[in-house]
Amino acid sequence: MNSDKINVLLIDDHELILHGIEHILEQIPVVGTVRTARSGQEALELIGRTPFDLSILDIELPDLSGFDLIGHLRSRDPQARIIVNTMHEEIWNIHRLMDCGVNAIILKSANAEELRWAVEAVLGGETYFCRRFRRFRRISERTGRTGTELADCSALTQRELDVLRAIAKGYNTGEIAGLLFLSENTIETHRKKLMLKLGARNMAELVVKAISLGIVTV
């Protein structure tokens, strides 16, 4: 294989998305080997064995937060080139992604062609944010979130976010437990932590704060 070709790692737990991205990458002449991982742990194992020139990942994985995985990639190589491909368009996620300093962000609702543009831009030493993400970013900047608010958001774990979104949809403790395959006691523990982290006095106030911070959408 030509030494000028690059090695790419794709990380997503959805088979169809992996195949779709692979197909796009096959059309880019500089791309050589493409490896895929369906979990954070599988990705870490591949990273430990093989150097990759570019990583394309989702932030929602079954066993590890994509944000944590980005941290692992950056700790191994501060210059690692990372593209995030996500369906999450919440204001909170937009701010957190920007704070991660990734090289490109593509929302899964964006045109597939934008992924190709992102790869070409990043390989050329540039950053790229899809048009839809740029629009959401402009909206989020106009909301004037404070540093304290964003810090509160970033303190939430992925499981707490799952519980919070279920609460916002009106599910009760038993329903959330069944939905997330957890015990009701565990859900109640998450509720208490959420109220503490977001400074809410009751469930109604918790949901209102979550919506105002962009963590959940109406």
TORDRENLO-185976 format. One record per residue: residue in three letters; x negated, y negated, z negated of N, C-alpha, C in turn; residue number from 1. Coordinates in nm, 3 decimals. Each point is the difference from the previous one (the first is absolute). Layout:
r;n_u;n_v;n_w;ca_u;ca_v;ca_w;c_u;c_v;c_w;k
ala;X;Y;Z;X;Y;Z;X;Y;Z;NUM;
...
***
This chain:
r;n_u;n_v;n_w;ca_u;ca_v;ca_w;c_u;c_v;c_w;k
met;-0.085;0.120;0.000;0.085;-0.120;0.000;-0.087;-0.124;0.000;1;
asn;0.040;-0.099;0.070;-0.073;-0.126;0.008;-0.018;-0.060;-0.138;2;
ser;-0.124;-0.039;-0.036;-0.029;-0.054;-0.133;0.069;-0.133;-0.024;3;
asp;0.046;-0.065;0.109;0.069;-0.127;-0.015;0.146;0.017;-0.044;4;
lys;0.049;0.124;0.006;0.138;0.026;-0.040;0.012;-0.010;-0.153;5;
ile;0.116;-0.042;-0.046;0.020;-0.016;-0.144;0.085;0.114;-0.058;6;
asn;-0.022;0.027;-0.129;0.079;0.098;-0.073;0.112;-0.073;-0.077;7;
val;0.122;0.050;0.014;0.115;-0.064;-0.063;0.069;0.098;-0.095;8;
leu;0.040;-0.049;-0.115;0.078;0.079;-0.095;0.141;-0.057;-0.010;9;
leu;0.101;0.083;0.025;0.140;-0.040;-0.013;0.058;0.063;-0.126;10;
ile;0.067;-0.080;-0.082;0.055;0.050;-0.126;0.147;-0.038;-0.009;11;
asp;0.086;0.099;0.009;0.145;-0.022;-0.008;0.065;0.136;-0.027;12;
asp;0.105;0.001;-0.080;0.063;0.129;-0.031;0.114;0.034;0.095;13;
his;0.018;-0.080;0.105;0.104;0.028;0.100;-0.064;0.052;0.129;14;
glu;0.031;0.123;0.034;-0.061;0.067;0.115;0.021;-0.077;0.130;15;
leu;0.121;-0.049;0.023;0.030;-0.070;0.126;-0.081;-0.129;0.012;16;
ile;-0.017;-0.069;-0.111;-0.077;-0.125;0.003;-0.146;0.029;0.031;17;
leu;-0.053;0.107;-0.061;-0.139;0.038;0.030;-0.018;0.028;0.148;18;
his;0.090;0.077;0.058;-0.011;0.033;0.142;0.016;-0.124;0.087;19;
gly;0.090;-0.090;-0.041;0.020;-0.122;0.076;-0.124;-0.088;0.002;20;
ile;-0.063;-0.014;-0.116;-0.122;-0.082;-0.007;-0.113;0.066;0.077;21;
glu;-0.011;0.133;-0.011;-0.103;0.072;0.076;0.015;-0.026;0.149;22;
his;0.122;0.002;0.048;0.025;-0.023;0.143;-0.047;-0.140;0.041;23;
ile;0.026;-0.099;-0.085;-0.045;-0.136;0.030;-0.152;-0.007;0.003;24;
leu;-0.063;0.064;-0.097;-0.147;-0.003;-0.007;-0.066;0.068;0.119;25;
glu;0.065;0.104;0.052;-0.054;0.071;0.115;-0.013;-0.090;0.122;26;
gln;0.077;-0.110;0.001;-0.005;-0.093;0.114;-0.111;-0.103;-0.014;27;
ile;-0.071;0.001;-0.112;-0.107;-0.098;-0.024;-0.134;0.067;0.028;28;
pro;-0.072;-0.042;0.103;-0.122;0.069;0.045;-0.106;0.019;-0.107;29;
val;-0.013;-0.095;-0.093;-0.108;0.007;-0.098;0.028;0.101;-0.111;30;
val;0.124;0.045;-0.012;0.035;0.095;-0.106;-0.041;0.142;0.039;31;
gly;-0.072;0.065;-0.092;-0.044;0.137;0.022;0.080;0.098;-0.084;32;
thr;-0.059;0.043;-0.112;0.066;0.096;-0.087;0.106;-0.067;-0.088;33;
val;0.116;0.064;-0.009;0.107;-0.048;-0.087;0.036;0.112;-0.096;34;
arg;-0.014;-0.026;-0.128;0.038;0.097;-0.104;0.122;-0.051;-0.073;35;
thr;0.083;0.091;-0.048;0.122;-0.040;-0.068;0.007;0.057;-0.141;36;
ala;0.066;-0.074;-0.088;0.023;0.044;-0.138;0.143;-0.033;-0.036;37;
arg;0.066;0.089;-0.072;0.140;-0.020;-0.037;0.018;-0.034;-0.147;38;
ser;-0.111;-0.019;-0.070;0.006;-0.039;-0.142;-0.126;-0.076;-0.035;39;
gly;0.004;-0.070;-0.114;-0.118;-0.073;-0.044;-0.115;0.093;-0.032;40;
gln;0.030;0.114;-0.064;-0.105;0.094;-0.037;-0.068;0.058;0.123;41;
glu;0.079;0.035;0.100;-0.057;0.052;0.124;-0.089;-0.105;0.066;42;
ala;0.044;-0.125;-0.005;-0.081;-0.108;0.057;-0.133;-0.015;-0.074;43;
leu;0.004;0.007;-0.133;-0.123;-0.015;-0.079;-0.097;0.114;0.029;44;
glu;0.052;0.120;0.020;-0.086;0.113;0.033;-0.068;-0.021;0.136;45;
leu;0.075;-0.049;0.097;-0.057;-0.026;0.133;-0.104;-0.111;-0.007;46;
ile;0.032;-0.106;-0.074;-0.092;-0.113;-0.015;-0.130;0.044;-0.065;47;
gly;0.011;0.095;-0.095;-0.119;0.048;-0.069;-0.092;0.082;0.089;48;
arg;0.056;0.056;0.109;-0.079;0.085;0.089;-0.044;-0.069;0.128;49;
thr;0.080;-0.097;0.044;-0.023;-0.061;0.132;0.008;-0.152;-0.006;50;
pro;-0.096;-0.068;0.060;0.011;-0.147;0.008;0.099;-0.038;0.112;51;
phe;0.086;-0.097;-0.029;0.096;-0.046;0.100;-0.024;-0.147;0.030;52;
asp;0.016;-0.034;0.127;-0.019;-0.139;0.042;0.125;-0.084;-0.024;53;
leu;0.114;0.067;-0.008;0.127;-0.071;-0.015;0.099;0.091;-0.071;54;
ser;0.075;-0.057;-0.095;0.106;0.075;-0.069;0.132;-0.072;0.022;55;
ile;0.103;0.077;0.035;0.135;-0.054;0.018;0.090;0.074;-0.098;56;
leu;0.062;-0.073;-0.091;0.073;0.067;-0.107;0.131;-0.067;-0.036;57;
asp;0.088;0.080;-0.058;0.124;-0.050;-0.058;-0.027;-0.026;-0.147;58;
ile;0.073;-0.093;-0.062;-0.022;-0.026;-0.142;0.087;0.089;-0.088;59;
glu;0.094;0.074;0.061;0.085;0.090;-0.077;-0.034;0.144;0.035;60;
leu;-0.073;0.065;-0.091;-0.041;0.137;0.018;0.057;0.085;-0.113;61;
pro;0.011;0.131;0.019;0.067;0.083;-0.100;-0.075;0.016;-0.132;62;
asp;-0.132;-0.019;0.001;-0.076;0.029;-0.121;-0.089;-0.115;-0.048;63;
leu;-0.015;-0.103;0.080;-0.092;-0.108;-0.034;0.048;-0.128;0.066;64;
ser;-0.005;-0.110;-0.074;0.038;-0.129;0.059;-0.099;-0.036;0.110;65;
gly;0.053;-0.050;0.111;-0.087;-0.045;0.108;-0.093;-0.111;-0.046;66;
phe;0.045;-0.080;-0.097;-0.085;-0.107;-0.054;-0.122;0.060;-0.072;67;
asp;0.023;0.109;-0.073;-0.111;0.068;-0.067;-0.096;0.060;0.103;68;
leu;0.058;0.054;0.106;-0.084;0.059;0.105;-0.085;-0.108;0.067;69;
ile;0.057;-0.117;0.022;-0.077;-0.111;0.056;-0.117;-0.033;-0.092;70;
gly;0.025;0.004;-0.132;-0.107;-0.025;-0.097;-0.111;0.103;0.012;71;
his;0.037;0.126;0.019;-0.101;0.106;0.017;-0.082;-0.024;0.127;72;
leu;0.068;-0.035;0.107;-0.071;-0.026;0.126;-0.097;-0.116;-0.014;73;
arg;0.044;-0.106;-0.067;-0.084;-0.118;-0.018;-0.118;0.029;-0.094;74;
ser;0.020;0.086;-0.101;-0.109;0.032;-0.092;-0.109;0.082;0.069;75;
arg;0.040;0.084;0.095;-0.097;0.079;0.076;-0.071;-0.086;0.104;76;
asp;0.075;-0.091;0.060;-0.056;-0.085;0.105;0.070;-0.135;-0.002;77;
pro;-0.063;-0.101;-0.058;0.063;-0.134;-0.008;0.039;-0.056;0.136;78;
gln;-0.064;0.047;0.107;0.029;-0.049;0.134;0.097;0.091;0.076;79;
ala;0.062;0.094;-0.072;0.091;0.093;0.065;0.110;-0.075;0.076;80;
arg;0.028;0.047;0.120;0.105;-0.062;0.081;0.132;0.075;-0.022;81;
ile;0.098;-0.073;-0.050;0.126;0.062;-0.044;0.120;-0.069;0.064;82;
ile;0.087;0.081;0.058;0.127;-0.048;0.053;0.112;0.064;-0.081;83;
val;0.091;-0.081;-0.048;0.116;0.051;-0.073;0.121;0.001;0.093;84;
asn;0.067;0.114;0.005;0.120;0.016;0.082;0.113;0.040;-0.095;85;
thr;0.089;-0.092;-0.032;0.099;0.025;-0.104;0.140;-0.044;0.039;86;
met;0.099;0.061;-0.064;0.139;-0.040;0.021;0.045;-0.103;-0.103;87;
his;-0.083;-0.025;-0.104;0.041;-0.087;-0.110;-0.021;-0.147;0.035;88;
glu;0.111;-0.073;0.003;-0.002;-0.140;0.041;0.032;-0.094;-0.116;89;
glu;-0.001;0.053;-0.125;0.031;-0.084;-0.115;-0.108;-0.107;-0.019;90;
ile;0.042;-0.115;-0.051;-0.094;-0.110;-0.022;-0.114;0.043;-0.091;91;
trp;0.031;0.077;-0.103;-0.104;0.046;-0.092;-0.108;0.079;0.073;92;
asn;0.043;0.092;0.088;-0.097;0.080;0.074;-0.083;-0.086;0.095;93;
ile;0.063;-0.101;0.058;-0.073;-0.090;0.090;-0.113;-0.069;-0.073;94;
his;0.030;-0.055;-0.118;-0.105;-0.067;-0.078;-0.110;0.099;-0.040;95;
arg;0.040;0.117;-0.045;-0.100;0.095;-0.048;-0.089;0.050;0.113;96;
leu;0.057;0.021;0.117;-0.079;0.042;0.115;-0.103;-0.107;0.037;97;
met;0.042;-0.126;-0.005;-0.093;-0.107;0.031;-0.114;-0.004;-0.101;98;
asp;0.032;0.025;-0.127;-0.102;-0.001;-0.104;-0.101;0.114;0.018;99;
cys;0.044;0.109;0.064;-0.090;0.115;0.021;-0.108;-0.030;0.104;100;
gly;0.022;-0.101;0.081;-0.100;-0.035;0.100;-0.014;0.103;0.111;101;
val;0.110;0.068;0.036;-0.008;0.096;0.110;-0.019;-0.075;0.132;102;
asn;-0.045;0.072;0.101;-0.033;-0.063;0.127;0.120;-0.025;0.090;103;
ala;0.103;0.080;-0.017;0.120;-0.017;0.082;0.120;0.059;-0.071;104;
ile;0.117;-0.057;0.026;0.124;0.049;-0.058;0.105;0.008;0.110;105;
ile;0.057;0.119;0.015;0.104;0.022;0.100;0.122;0.056;-0.071;106;
leu;0.113;-0.065;0.012;0.123;0.053;-0.056;0.055;0.105;0.097;107;
lys;0.054;0.107;-0.053;0.048;0.108;0.085;0.119;-0.042;0.085;108;
ser;0.062;-0.113;-0.035;0.109;-0.053;0.080;-0.051;-0.082;0.118;109;
ala;-0.132;-0.020;0.006;-0.059;-0.080;0.107;-0.009;0.083;0.128;110;
asn;-0.028;-0.069;0.111;-0.019;0.066;0.127;-0.123;0.090;-0.006;111;
ala;0.011;0.121;0.054;-0.110;0.096;-0.004;-0.126;-0.054;0.066;112;
glu;0.017;-0.086;0.100;-0.115;-0.057;0.070;-0.087;-0.081;-0.095;113;
glu;0.060;-0.054;-0.106;-0.077;-0.082;-0.092;-0.105;0.081;-0.076;114;
leu;0.024;0.129;-0.016;-0.101;0.083;-0.065;-0.126;0.007;0.086;115;
arg;0.018;0.012;0.129;-0.115;0.001;0.091;-0.075;-0.133;-0.008;116;
trp;0.075;-0.110;-0.001;-0.064;-0.131;-0.011;-0.076;-0.012;-0.131;117;
ala;0.058;0.055;-0.107;-0.065;-0.007;-0.131;-0.132;0.076;0.000;118;
val;0.002;0.121;0.056;-0.123;0.081;0.005;-0.108;-0.071;0.080;119;
glu;0.037;-0.054;0.114;-0.098;-0.070;0.085;-0.054;-0.124;-0.070;120;
ala;0.087;-0.072;-0.072;-0.045;-0.120;-0.072;-0.096;0.035;-0.111;121;
val;0.035;0.101;-0.079;-0.084;0.040;-0.114;-0.136;0.053;0.047;122;
leu;0.000;0.078;0.106;-0.127;0.051;0.054;-0.085;-0.113;0.056;123;
gly;0.066;-0.110;0.036;-0.073;-0.117;0.050;-0.040;-0.096;-0.110;124;
gly;0.019;0.042;-0.126;-0.041;-0.083;-0.113;0.101;-0.104;-0.042;125;
glu;0.124;0.011;0.049;0.103;-0.097;-0.034;0.106;0.064;-0.091;126;
thr;0.089;-0.084;-0.054;0.113;0.050;-0.075;0.125;-0.010;0.088;127;
tyr;0.102;0.078;-0.036;0.123;-0.004;0.079;0.119;0.028;-0.091;128;
phe;0.103;-0.084;0.014;0.125;0.021;-0.073;0.113;-0.006;0.102;129;
cys;0.083;0.101;0.000;0.105;0.005;0.101;0.093;-0.120;-0.014;130;
arg;0.071;-0.031;0.105;0.084;-0.120;0.003;0.105;0.001;-0.110;131;
arg;0.060;0.116;-0.023;0.104;0.009;-0.103;-0.060;-0.026;-0.139;132;
phe;-0.120;0.055;-0.025;-0.066;-0.023;-0.128;-0.033;-0.148;-0.018;133;
arg;-0.047;-0.064;0.106;-0.033;-0.143;-0.009;0.123;-0.082;-0.035;134;
arg;0.115;0.040;0.055;0.123;-0.073;-0.029;0.039;0.017;-0.147;135;
phe;-0.008;0.123;-0.049;0.032;0.024;-0.141;-0.099;-0.072;-0.092;136;
arg;-0.126;-0.006;0.043;-0.101;-0.068;-0.082;0.031;-0.149;-0.011;137;
arg;0.043;-0.061;0.110;0.036;-0.142;-0.004;0.117;-0.024;-0.094;138;
ile;0.096;0.091;0.004;0.116;-0.012;-0.090;-0.045;0.013;-0.145;139;
ser;-0.086;0.096;-0.029;-0.045;0.022;-0.137;-0.080;-0.118;-0.052;140;
glu;-0.078;-0.063;0.088;-0.081;-0.115;-0.043;0.089;-0.119;-0.036;141;
arg;0.117;-0.008;0.063;0.091;-0.110;-0.029;0.075;0.019;-0.131;142;
thr;-0.005;0.124;-0.057;0.073;0.024;-0.125;-0.077;-0.050;-0.121;143;
gly;-0.130;-0.027;0.016;-0.079;-0.056;-0.110;-0.016;0.091;-0.118;144;
arg;-0.032;0.129;0.021;-0.022;0.091;-0.112;-0.122;-0.044;-0.081;145;
thr;0.009;0.011;-0.130;-0.112;-0.037;-0.085;-0.094;0.117;-0.017;146;
gly;-0.123;-0.029;-0.043;-0.096;0.107;-0.024;0.047;0.096;-0.106;147;
thr;0.067;-0.051;-0.105;0.050;0.086;-0.106;0.104;0.097;0.052;148;
glu;0.092;-0.048;0.084;0.103;0.086;0.056;-0.061;0.112;0.082;149;
leu;-0.098;-0.034;0.083;-0.063;0.101;0.085;-0.078;0.100;-0.084;150;
ala;-0.060;-0.047;-0.109;-0.073;0.091;-0.088;0.096;0.100;-0.062;151;
asp;0.121;-0.048;-0.040;0.100;0.088;-0.056;0.039;0.108;0.100;152;
cys;0.016;-0.039;0.126;0.039;0.095;0.104;-0.109;0.106;0.021;153;
ser;-0.125;-0.044;0.006;-0.109;0.093;0.029;-0.022;0.098;-0.113;154;
ala;0.056;-0.028;-0.119;-0.017;0.089;-0.114;0.095;0.119;0.009;155;
leu;0.097;-0.003;0.090;0.095;0.108;0.012;-0.061;0.119;0.074;156;
thr;0.026;0.121;-0.052;-0.045;0.120;0.068;0.098;0.036;0.110;157;
gln;-0.039;0.091;0.088;0.089;0.042;0.108;0.127;0.063;-0.056;158;
arg;-0.013;0.080;-0.107;0.117;0.064;-0.059;0.094;-0.105;-0.062;159;
glu;-0.058;-0.100;-0.064;0.083;-0.108;-0.056;0.074;-0.074;0.110;160;
leu;-0.065;-0.019;0.113;0.066;-0.064;0.114;0.116;0.085;0.050;161;
asp;-0.021;0.133;0.004;0.108;0.089;0.043;0.121;-0.013;-0.092;162;
val;-0.027;-0.001;-0.130;0.107;-0.011;-0.099;0.070;-0.136;0.013;163;
leu;-0.080;-0.106;0.015;0.056;-0.135;0.010;0.091;-0.013;0.122;164;
arg;-0.042;0.054;0.111;0.082;-0.009;0.121;0.130;0.079;-0.015;165;
ala;-0.008;0.113;-0.071;0.121;0.079;-0.024;0.096;-0.075;-0.094;166;
ile;-0.056;-0.067;-0.100;0.081;-0.079;-0.092;0.072;-0.111;0.078;167;
ala;-0.074;-0.064;0.090;0.057;-0.110;0.078;0.113;0.048;0.090;168;
lys;-0.002;0.127;0.037;0.105;0.056;0.085;0.122;0.043;-0.081;169;
gly;-0.012;-0.011;-0.135;0.114;0.032;-0.085;0.003;0.140;-0.056;170;
tyr;-0.107;0.078;0.019;-0.003;0.135;-0.053;-0.017;-0.003;-0.152;171;
asn;0.064;0.095;-0.070;-0.020;0.010;-0.144;-0.117;0.092;-0.031;172;
thr;-0.032;0.015;-0.129;-0.118;0.078;-0.041;0.005;0.143;0.052;173;
gly;0.114;0.066;-0.014;0.012;0.138;0.045;-0.019;0.013;0.150;174;
glu;0.057;-0.094;0.075;-0.011;0.004;0.145;-0.143;-0.024;0.046;175;
ile;-0.069;-0.093;-0.066;-0.140;-0.028;0.035;-0.087;0.120;-0.032;176;
ala;0.027;0.064;-0.114;-0.077;0.119;-0.038;0.013;0.108;0.106;177;
gly;0.124;0.021;0.048;0.021;0.101;0.104;-0.063;-0.040;0.132;178;
leu;0.005;-0.128;0.030;-0.055;-0.050;0.126;-0.152;0.016;0.006;179;
leu;-0.066;-0.026;-0.115;-0.147;0.002;-0.004;-0.056;0.129;-0.060;180;
phe;0.089;0.094;-0.034;-0.041;0.128;-0.058;-0.080;-0.019;-0.130;181;
leu;0.053;-0.089;-0.085;-0.062;-0.028;-0.129;0.105;0.018;-0.110;182;
ser;-0.045;0.006;-0.126;0.094;0.012;-0.110;0.062;-0.137;-0.030;183;
glu;0.116;0.002;-0.065;0.064;-0.125;-0.036;-0.085;-0.079;-0.100;184;
asn;-0.070;0.071;-0.088;-0.089;-0.067;-0.096;-0.111;-0.075;0.072;185;
thr;-0.053;0.061;0.107;-0.105;-0.065;0.078;0.053;-0.126;0.068;186;
ile;0.121;0.009;0.052;0.059;-0.117;0.065;0.021;-0.112;-0.101;187;
glu;0.046;0.033;-0.120;0.020;-0.101;-0.104;-0.133;-0.065;-0.039;188;
thr;-0.106;0.079;-0.003;-0.134;-0.055;-0.029;-0.040;-0.099;0.107;189;
his;0.026;0.034;0.126;-0.033;-0.091;0.110;0.083;-0.128;-0.009;190;
arg;0.128;0.013;-0.040;0.086;-0.117;-0.016;-0.060;-0.098;-0.102;191;
lys;-0.041;0.054;-0.114;-0.056;-0.083;-0.106;-0.128;-0.070;0.045;192;
lys;-0.085;0.073;0.073;-0.125;-0.059;0.049;0.030;-0.110;0.102;193;
leu;0.099;0.022;0.085;0.036;-0.099;0.100;0.049;-0.129;-0.066;194;
met;0.083;0.015;-0.102;0.052;-0.117;-0.070;-0.112;-0.077;-0.069;195;
leu;-0.096;0.074;-0.054;-0.114;-0.064;-0.067;-0.088;-0.073;0.100;196;
lys;-0.032;0.064;0.111;-0.091;-0.058;0.099;0.061;-0.122;0.070;197;
leu;0.130;0.004;0.024;0.065;-0.111;0.070;0.067;-0.098;-0.096;198;
gly;-0.012;0.025;-0.129;0.054;-0.093;-0.099;0.151;-0.013;0.005;199;
ala;0.068;0.112;0.026;0.146;0.000;0.009;0.061;0.048;-0.131;200;
arg;0.118;-0.058;-0.033;0.067;0.037;-0.126;0.105;0.108;0.020;201;
asn;0.044;0.018;0.124;0.100;0.103;0.029;-0.011;0.040;0.146;202;
met;0.080;0.099;0.041;-0.010;0.052;0.136;0.038;-0.104;0.105;203;
ala;0.101;-0.079;-0.030;0.042;-0.102;0.097;-0.113;-0.100;0.026;204;
glu;-0.064;-0.044;-0.108;-0.110;-0.095;0.015;-0.118;0.064;0.070;205;
leu;-0.021;0.129;-0.024;-0.108;0.073;0.066;0.019;0.000;0.151;206;
val;0.122;0.028;0.044;0.029;0.005;0.144;-0.013;-0.139;0.062;207;
val;0.051;-0.102;-0.070;-0.010;-0.137;0.051;-0.146;-0.039;0.018;208;
lys;-0.085;0.030;-0.098;-0.142;-0.033;0.010;-0.066;0.076;0.114;209;
ala;0.035;0.127;0.014;-0.058;0.082;0.106;0.034;-0.056;0.137;210;
ile;0.123;-0.046;0.016;0.043;-0.058;0.128;-0.072;-0.134;0.025;211;
ser;-0.010;-0.082;-0.104;-0.063;-0.131;0.015;-0.148;0.012;0.032;212;
leu;-0.063;0.108;-0.045;-0.142;0.022;0.027;-0.023;0.072;0.132;213;
gly;0.109;0.043;0.062;-0.014;0.071;0.127;-0.036;0.146;-0.014;214;
ile;0.007;0.054;-0.124;-0.033;0.140;-0.021;0.109;0.088;0.061;215;
val;0.124;-0.043;-0.014;0.112;0.070;0.064;0.078;-0.101;0.083;216;
thr;0.072;0.051;0.097;0.081;-0.087;0.086;0.146;0.029;-0.022;217;
val;0.082;-0.099;0.022;0.144;0.015;-0.018;0.058;0.075;0.118;218;
***
